[in-house]
Amino acid sequence: MKSTKTILVILFYVLFISCEKDDDMSSSSSTVYNEIAFAEIFQVNGVGATPYALTDGVTTATNQISLNQFGNTNLNGFDTRIAVPTDNSVSINASLNSVTIILNNGMEVPPFFAGGEVGGTIDAGDSILRQEFIYNFTYPTNANPINLSTDINRIELIYEFEYLDNESVIHNKIFTHTIFVD
Protein backbone atom coordinates (compact mmCIF):
# COMPACT_ATOMS: atom_id res chain seq x y z
CA MET A 1 0.00 0.00 0.00
CA LYS A 2 2.85 2.35 0.87
CA SER A 3 4.59 1.69 -2.48
CA THR A 4 1.35 2.38 -4.38
CA LYS A 5 0.99 5.67 -2.53
CA THR A 6 4.62 6.57 -3.30
CA ILE A 7 4.15 5.75 -6.99
CA LEU A 8 1.01 7.90 -7.13
CA VAL A 9 2.82 10.81 -5.48
CA ILE A 10 5.70 10.50 -7.98
CA LEU A 11 3.30 10.30 -10.94
CA PHE A 12 1.39 13.32 -9.69
CA TYR A 13 4.64 15.27 -9.27
CA VAL A 14 5.84 14.36 -12.79
CA LEU A 15 2.45 15.30 -14.26
CA PHE A 16 2.43 18.58 -12.33
CA ILE A 17 5.94 19.54 -13.49
CA SER A 18 5.21 18.66 -17.12
CA CYS A 19 2.06 20.82 -17.18
CA GLU A 20 3.52 23.84 -15.38
CA LYS A 21 3.93 27.01 -17.51
CA ASP A 22 6.83 29.39 -17.18
CA ASP A 23 5.39 32.86 -16.47
CA ASP A 24 8.38 34.85 -17.67
CA MET A 25 8.80 32.65 -20.76
CA SER A 26 12.57 32.61 -20.34
CA SER A 27 12.59 28.95 -21.34
CA SER A 28 10.38 29.52 -24.39
CA SER A 29 11.74 28.46 -27.73
CA SER A 30 11.37 32.00 -29.07
CA THR A 31 12.14 35.36 -27.51
CA VAL A 32 11.67 37.31 -30.72
CA TYR A 33 9.04 39.48 -28.99
CA ASN A 34 11.97 41.15 -27.17
CA GLU A 35 13.32 42.55 -30.45
CA ILE A 36 12.64 46.05 -31.81
CA ALA A 37 9.50 46.80 -33.83
CA PHE A 38 9.27 49.58 -36.41
CA ALA A 39 6.20 51.83 -36.57
CA GLU A 40 5.32 54.80 -38.76
CA ILE A 41 2.59 56.98 -40.15
CA PHE A 42 3.06 56.66 -43.89
CA GLN A 43 0.08 58.39 -45.51
CA VAL A 44 -2.11 61.37 -44.67
CA ASN A 45 -5.13 62.09 -46.86
CA GLY A 46 -3.81 59.52 -49.35
CA VAL A 47 -0.45 61.27 -49.80
CA GLY A 48 2.88 59.81 -48.64
CA ALA A 49 3.97 61.24 -45.30
CA THR A 50 7.61 61.88 -44.45
CA PRO A 51 8.34 61.82 -40.71
CA TYR A 52 11.51 63.72 -39.85
CA ALA A 53 12.20 61.90 -36.58
CA LEU A 54 11.64 58.23 -35.75
CA THR A 55 12.29 56.24 -32.59
CA ASP A 56 11.60 52.50 -32.68
CA GLY A 57 11.55 50.16 -29.73
CA VAL A 58 10.45 46.93 -28.11
CA THR A 59 7.20 48.31 -26.61
CA THR A 60 7.04 51.92 -27.88
CA ALA A 61 7.77 53.94 -30.99
CA THR A 62 7.45 57.64 -31.76
CA ASN A 63 7.31 59.60 -34.97
CA GLN A 64 7.68 63.36 -35.36
CA ILE A 65 5.94 64.76 -38.41
CA SER A 66 5.18 68.17 -39.82
CA LEU A 67 1.67 68.18 -41.22
CA ASN A 68 2.41 71.51 -42.91
CA GLN A 69 3.73 69.40 -45.80
CA PHE A 70 0.07 68.75 -46.69
CA GLY A 71 -0.97 72.40 -46.79
CA ASN A 72 -3.82 74.17 -45.08
CA THR A 73 -6.35 71.37 -45.46
CA ASN A 74 -8.57 69.25 -43.23
CA LEU A 75 -7.90 65.69 -42.15
CA ASN A 76 -9.69 63.04 -44.22
CA GLY A 77 -7.71 59.98 -43.16
CA PHE A 78 -4.32 58.49 -42.39
CA ASP A 79 -2.54 55.16 -42.59
CA THR A 80 -0.06 53.64 -40.15
CA ARG A 81 1.97 50.49 -40.21
CA ILE A 82 3.98 48.50 -37.74
CA ALA A 83 6.56 45.82 -38.45
CA VAL A 84 6.57 43.34 -35.57
CA PRO A 85 9.48 40.93 -35.00
CA THR A 86 8.71 37.29 -35.75
CA ASP A 87 10.42 34.01 -36.54
CA ASN A 88 9.35 30.64 -37.89
CA SER A 89 8.53 29.23 -34.43
CA VAL A 90 5.68 31.65 -33.63
CA SER A 91 2.59 33.15 -35.16
CA ILE A 92 1.16 36.53 -34.21
CA ASN A 93 -2.40 37.64 -33.53
CA ALA A 94 -2.53 41.42 -33.84
CA SER A 95 -5.24 43.76 -32.63
CA LEU A 96 -5.60 47.51 -32.40
CA ASN A 97 -6.74 48.39 -28.87
CA SER A 98 -7.22 52.13 -29.37
CA VAL A 99 -6.41 55.12 -31.52
CA THR A 100 -6.95 58.72 -30.48
CA ILE A 101 -6.25 62.09 -32.08
CA ILE A 102 -5.34 64.63 -29.38
CA LEU A 103 -6.00 68.19 -30.45
CA ASN A 104 -4.01 71.26 -29.35
CA ASN A 105 -6.92 72.28 -27.10
CA GLY A 106 -6.66 68.92 -25.25
CA MET A 107 -9.79 67.42 -26.77
CA GLU A 108 -9.54 63.74 -27.76
CA VAL A 109 -11.13 62.68 -31.04
CA PRO A 110 -11.43 59.08 -32.21
CA PRO A 111 -11.05 58.56 -35.95
CA PHE A 112 -13.01 55.85 -37.74
CA PHE A 113 -11.17 52.59 -38.25
CA ALA A 114 -11.42 51.94 -41.98
CA GLY A 115 -9.61 48.62 -42.07
CA GLY A 116 -6.43 46.73 -41.64
CA GLU A 117 -4.38 44.21 -43.46
CA VAL A 118 -1.44 41.95 -42.92
CA GLY A 119 1.41 42.99 -45.15
CA GLY A 120 4.45 41.01 -46.10
CA THR A 121 7.46 39.91 -44.13
CA ILE A 122 10.16 42.57 -43.92
CA ASP A 123 13.89 41.98 -43.67
CA ALA A 124 15.53 45.11 -42.27
CA GLY A 125 19.02 43.70 -42.69
CA ASP A 126 19.50 42.96 -38.97
CA SER A 127 18.73 39.20 -39.21
CA ILE A 128 15.31 39.73 -37.57
CA LEU A 129 12.23 39.11 -39.70
CA ARG A 130 9.24 41.38 -39.10
CA GLN A 131 5.58 40.91 -39.98
CA GLU A 132 3.93 44.08 -41.27
CA PHE A 133 0.46 45.15 -40.11
CA ILE A 134 -1.23 48.11 -41.85
CA TYR A 135 -4.11 50.15 -40.38
CA ASN A 136 -6.27 52.67 -42.24
CA PHE A 137 -8.32 55.41 -40.57
CA THR A 138 -10.80 57.96 -41.85
CA TYR A 139 -12.19 61.08 -40.29
CA PRO A 140 -15.89 61.69 -40.95
CA THR A 141 -16.61 64.52 -43.36
CA ASN A 142 -19.73 65.53 -41.40
CA ALA A 143 -17.79 66.00 -38.11
CA ASN A 144 -16.11 69.21 -36.99
CA PRO A 145 -13.15 69.64 -39.35
CA ILE A 146 -9.62 69.08 -38.07
CA ASN A 147 -7.07 71.30 -39.81
CA LEU A 148 -3.85 69.42 -40.52
CA SER A 149 -1.51 72.35 -40.02
CA THR A 150 -3.02 73.91 -36.88
CA ASP A 151 -5.27 71.57 -34.88
CA ILE A 152 -3.49 68.25 -34.15
CA ASN A 153 -1.07 67.84 -31.24
CA ARG A 154 -0.48 64.06 -31.51
CA ILE A 155 -2.00 60.75 -32.51
CA GLU A 156 -1.73 57.79 -30.13
CA LEU A 157 -2.20 54.16 -31.12
CA ILE A 158 -2.09 51.13 -28.83
CA TYR A 159 -1.62 47.70 -30.37
CA GLU A 160 -1.68 44.27 -28.75
CA PHE A 161 0.25 41.33 -30.13
CA GLU A 162 -0.16 37.75 -29.00
CA TYR A 163 2.82 35.57 -29.80
CA LEU A 164 1.79 31.93 -30.11
CA ASP A 165 3.82 28.79 -30.51
CA ASN A 166 2.28 25.46 -31.48
CA GLU A 167 0.84 24.91 -28.01
CA SER A 168 -0.25 28.21 -26.49
CA VAL A 169 0.31 31.92 -26.02
CA ILE A 170 3.92 32.48 -25.07
CA HIS A 171 3.83 36.25 -24.73
CA ASN A 172 1.43 39.21 -24.90
CA LYS A 173 2.95 42.49 -25.98
CA ILE A 174 1.31 45.91 -25.63
CA PHE A 175 2.87 48.40 -28.06
CA THR A 176 2.28 52.17 -27.98
CA HIS A 177 2.89 54.26 -31.10
CA THR A 178 2.77 58.05 -30.68
CA ILE A 179 2.91 60.44 -33.61
CA PHE A 180 3.88 63.96 -32.53
CA VAL A 181 2.79 66.75 -34.86
CA ASP A 182 4.21 70.21 -35.33
Buried (B, 14 or more C-beta within 10 A) or exposed (E): EEEEEEEEEEEEEEEEEEEEEEEEBEEBEBBBBEBBBBBBBBBBBEEEBEBEEEEBBEEBBBBBBBBEBBEEBBBBBBBBBBBBBBBEBBEBEBEBEEBEBBBEEEEEBEBEEEEBEEBEEBEEEEEBBBBBBBBBBBBEEEEEEBBBBEBBBBBBBBBBBBBBBEEEEBBEBEBBBBBBBE
